[in-house]
Amino acid sequence: MNSEAMEPQYTDLNTPCYFYDMDLLRETLGSISSHASPNGYKVHYALKANSNDRLLRTISQAGFGADCVSGNEIQKALETGFAPADIVFAGVGKADWEIDLALNHDIGFFNCESLPEIEVIAERAALKNKKARIALRINPEIDAKTHHYITTGIEENKFGINRKDLPKVVELLKKLNNIRLKGIHVHIGSQITDLDVFKSLCLRMNEIQDFFRKEHIELTDINVGGGLGLNYENPGEDAIPDFDSYFKVFREFLE
């Protein structure tokens, strides 16, 4: 055969067309699990990053949870094998139908960004005679030392409840019979390359936990978020992030 006859033909492919390295994905998932599981950590994949069905099924089959920011993402997670108890619903501006969908499937947690959101979820749960499990998203005032457009954990950002407002939240929760506070959640940004940022996050989370202990509130879950940075200058190097060092920070500094 001549070389021209051997060239692949792509005339039947629509654009844009994406190719995914499934072997690298499985290797990455294995690396995460080998460092997370021994410490009792549960890792959730953010569907906003990529919602391709085959990728999601591979991730769910590896035992990961799902982090969703819309009702459609919750539906997609359910369709691709994620257990309802392993789904967390984050994001601002949750619509009633999205809250209802999450309640109907008894998902693991709602990550709540504000007092009004907690009240709305309580109202929807009361209509269904259910108790919604929530984690409070708290603004930790931690600078992720990344691009200012993708930082999410400093005071000027719109995300999360300010620490000074936590006493108001505690008072509100005492009045809501259809809400069950189970955890706290923080997210500080994306493309983070300085692991010392996560050390600062752990120390701040310990302070926040102290507040709830003094309020005699027992938390069962701590949800920490922030995206490990990619090497855009040399994308072929370090294809799998240094998860050993990443999880070591939480093991050593997070109570």
C-alpha positions as CSV (number, residue, x, y, z in Angstrom):
1,M,0.0,0.0,0.0
2,N,1.3,3.5,-0.7
3,S,1.5,6.1,2.1
4,E,-1.4,8.1,0.6
5,A,-3.7,5.1,0.9
6,M,-2.8,4.6,4.5
7,E,-3.6,8.2,5.7
8,P,-6.7,8.2,7.9
9,Q,-9.8,9.8,6.4
10,Y,-11.7,12.3,8.6
11,T,-14.3,13.5,6.1
12,D,-17.1,12.0,8.1
13,L,-16.2,13.7,11.4
14,N,-18.0,16.8,12.4
15,T,-16.2,19.6,14.1
16,P,-15.3,20.3,16.8
17,C,-13.9,16.8,17.4
18,Y,-12.2,15.8,20.7
19,F,-9.9,12.9,21.4
20,Y,-9.4,11.7,24.9
21,D,-6.6,9.5,26.3
22,M,-8.6,7.0,28.3
23,D,-5.4,5.2,29.5
24,L,-4.1,8.4,31.0
25,L,-7.5,9.1,32.6
26,R,-7.6,5.6,34.2
27,E,-4.0,6.1,35.4
28,T,-4.8,9.4,36.9
29,L,-7.9,8.0,38.7
30,G,-5.8,5.2,40.0
31,S,-3.2,7.7,41.3
32,I,-5.9,9.8,43.1
33,S,-7.5,6.7,44.7
34,S,-4.2,5.3,45.9
35,H,-3.5,8.5,47.9
36,A,-7.1,9.5,48.8
37,S,-8.6,6.2,49.9
38,P,-6.1,5.3,52.7
39,N,-6.9,8.6,54.3
40,G,-10.6,8.2,54.1
41,Y,-11.0,11.0,51.6
42,K,-13.8,10.9,49.0
43,V,-13.0,12.7,45.8
44,H,-15.8,14.3,43.7
45,Y,-15.4,15.1,40.0
46,A,-16.7,18.4,38.8
47,L,-19.0,17.7,35.8
48,K,-18.6,21.3,34.7
49,A,-15.1,20.3,33.5
50,N,-16.4,17.7,31.1
51,S,-19.7,15.9,30.8
52,N,-18.8,13.3,28.1
53,D,-20.8,10.2,28.9
54,R,-17.9,7.7,28.4
55,L,-15.6,9.8,30.6
56,L,-18.2,10.1,33.4
57,R,-19.0,6.4,33.4
58,T,-15.2,5.6,33.7
59,I,-15.0,8.1,36.6
60,S,-18.1,6.8,38.4
61,Q,-17.0,3.2,38.0
62,A,-13.7,4.1,39.7
63,G,-15.7,5.0,42.8
64,F,-15.6,8.8,42.6
65,G,-18.4,11.1,43.5
66,A,-19.9,13.9,41.4
67,D,-19.8,17.7,42.0
68,C,-22.7,19.3,40.1
69,V,-23.7,23.0,39.6
70,S,-27.0,22.5,37.9
71,G,-30.0,20.2,37.7
72,N,-29.0,18.9,34.3
73,E,-25.6,18.0,35.7
74,I,-27.3,16.1,38.5
75,Q,-29.4,14.2,35.9
76,K,-26.3,13.5,33.9
77,A,-24.5,12.2,36.9
78,L,-27.4,9.8,37.7
79,E,-27.5,8.6,34.2
80,T,-23.8,7.8,34.1
81,G,-23.6,5.7,37.2
82,F,-22.9,8.0,40.1
83,A,-24.7,7.0,43.3
84,P,-27.1,9.7,44.6
85,A,-25.4,9.7,48.0
86,D,-22.1,10.6,46.2
87,I,-23.6,13.7,44.5
88,V,-23.1,17.2,45.9
89,F,-25.0,20.1,44.4
90,A,-23.0,23.4,44.4
91,G,-23.5,26.6,42.6
92,V,-25.3,29.9,43.1
93,G,-28.9,30.5,42.1
94,K,-30.4,27.0,42.3
95,A,-33.8,26.9,40.7
96,D,-36.8,25.3,42.5
97,W,-37.0,22.5,39.9
98,E,-33.3,21.8,40.4
99,I,-33.7,21.7,44.2
100,D,-36.7,19.4,43.8
101,L,-34.8,17.0,41.5
102,A,-32.0,16.8,44.1
103,L,-34.5,16.2,46.9
104,N,-36.3,13.5,44.9
105,H,-33.1,11.6,44.5
106,D,-31.9,12.1,48.0
107,I,-28.5,13.4,47.0
108,G,-25.6,13.6,49.5
109,F,-25.4,17.4,50.1
110,F,-26.5,20.8,49.0
111,N,-23.6,23.2,49.2
112,C,-25.3,26.4,50.4
113,E,-23.9,29.8,49.5
114,S,-26.2,32.2,51.5
115,L,-29.0,32.4,54.1
116,P,-31.8,33.0,51.5
117,E,-30.7,29.9,49.7
118,I,-30.9,27.8,52.9
119,E,-34.4,29.1,53.4
120,V,-35.5,28.2,49.9
121,I,-34.2,24.7,50.2
122,A,-36.0,24.4,53.6
123,E,-39.2,25.4,51.9
124,R,-38.9,22.9,49.1
125,A,-37.9,20.1,51.5
126,A,-40.9,20.9,53.7
127,L,-43.3,20.5,50.8
128,K,-41.9,17.0,50.3
129,N,-41.8,16.2,54.0
130,K,-38.0,15.7,53.7
131,K,-34.9,16.9,55.4
132,A,-32.2,18.3,53.2
133,R,-28.6,17.7,54.1
134,I,-26.5,20.8,53.6
135,A,-22.9,21.9,53.8
136,L,-22.3,25.6,54.3
137,R,-20.0,27.1,51.7
138,I,-17.8,29.6,53.6
139,N,-15.6,32.2,52.2
140,P,-12.3,31.4,53.9
141,E,-10.5,34.6,52.9
142,I,-7.6,32.7,51.4
143,D,-5.6,34.0,48.4
144,A,-5.0,31.1,46.1
145,K,-2.2,33.0,44.3
146,T,-3.7,32.3,40.9
147,H,-5.2,34.5,38.2
148,H,-7.6,37.0,39.8
149,Y,-10.5,35.9,37.5
150,I,-10.4,32.3,38.8
151,T,-9.9,32.9,42.5
152,T,-13.0,32.2,44.6
153,G,-11.9,32.4,48.3
154,I,-11.1,36.0,49.1
155,E,-13.5,38.5,50.7
156,E,-14.1,40.4,47.5
157,N,-15.4,37.3,45.7
158,K,-19.1,36.7,45.5
159,F,-18.9,33.1,46.6
160,G,-19.8,31.7,50.0
161,I,-20.9,33.0,53.4
162,N,-18.6,35.4,55.2
163,R,-17.2,34.1,58.5
164,K,-18.6,37.1,60.3
165,D,-22.1,36.0,59.3
166,L,-21.9,32.4,60.7
167,P,-23.7,33.3,64.0
168,K,-26.7,34.5,61.9
169,V,-26.6,31.1,60.1
170,V,-26.6,29.2,63.3
171,E,-29.6,31.1,64.6
172,L,-31.5,30.5,61.3
173,L,-30.8,26.8,61.4
174,K,-32.3,26.5,64.8
175,K,-35.7,27.6,63.2
176,L,-35.6,25.3,60.2
177,N,-36.8,21.8,60.8
178,N,-36.3,20.5,57.3
179,I,-32.6,21.3,57.1
180,R,-29.8,19.1,58.5
181,L,-26.4,20.8,58.7
182,K,-23.8,18.1,58.1
183,G,-20.7,19.8,56.9
184,I,-18.7,22.9,55.7
185,H,-17.4,23.6,52.3
186,V,-14.8,25.9,50.9
187,H,-13.4,26.5,47.4
188,I,-10.5,28.8,46.8
189,G,-9.9,28.8,43.0
190,S,-8.4,27.0,40.1
191,Q,-5.0,26.6,38.5
192,I,-3.3,26.5,41.9
193,T,0.4,25.5,41.8
194,D,1.6,26.6,45.2
195,L,0.7,23.8,47.8
196,D,1.3,26.2,50.7
197,V,-2.0,27.7,49.7
198,F,-3.7,24.5,50.7
199,K,-1.8,24.5,54.0
200,S,-3.3,28.0,54.7
201,L,-6.7,26.6,53.8
202,C,-6.4,23.7,56.3
203,L,-5.4,26.0,59.1
204,R,-8.4,28.3,58.3
205,M,-10.7,25.3,58.2
206,N,-9.5,24.3,61.7
207,E,-10.5,27.7,62.9
208,I,-13.9,27.4,61.4
209,Q,-14.4,24.0,62.9
210,D,-13.6,25.5,66.3
211,F,-16.5,27.9,65.9
212,F,-18.9,25.1,65.3
213,R,-17.5,23.1,68.2
214,K,-18.2,26.1,70.5
215,E,-21.8,26.1,69.2
216,H,-22.1,22.4,70.0
217,I,-22.7,21.6,66.4
218,E,-21.2,18.3,65.2
219,L,-20.0,18.2,61.6
220,T,-19.5,14.9,59.8
221,D,-18.0,16.2,56.5
222,I,-15.5,18.7,55.4
223,N,-15.5,19.6,51.7
224,V,-12.4,21.4,50.4
225,G,-12.0,22.5,46.9
226,G,-9.4,24.1,44.7
227,G,-8.0,23.0,41.3
228,L,-4.5,21.8,41.0
229,G,-2.7,23.7,38.2
230,L,-1.7,22.3,34.9
231,N,1.7,22.8,33.3
232,Y,0.7,24.8,30.2
233,E,4.3,25.6,29.3
234,N,5.3,21.9,29.1
235,P,2.0,20.0,28.8
236,G,3.7,16.7,28.0
237,E,5.5,16.8,31.4
238,D,3.8,15.9,34.7
239,A,0.7,14.7,33.0
240,I,-0.5,13.3,36.3
241,P,-0.4,15.9,39.2
242,D,1.6,15.3,42.4
243,F,-1.3,13.8,44.4
244,D,1.1,12.4,47.0
245,S,2.2,15.9,48.0
246,Y,-1.3,17.3,47.6
247,F,-3.0,14.8,50.0
248,K,0.0,15.0,52.4
249,V,-0.9,18.6,53.1
250,F,-4.4,17.7,54.2
251,R,-3.2,14.7,56.2
252,E,-0.7,16.8,58.1
253,F,-2.6,20.1,58.6
254,L,-6.3,19.5,58.5
255,E,-7.9,18.4,61.8
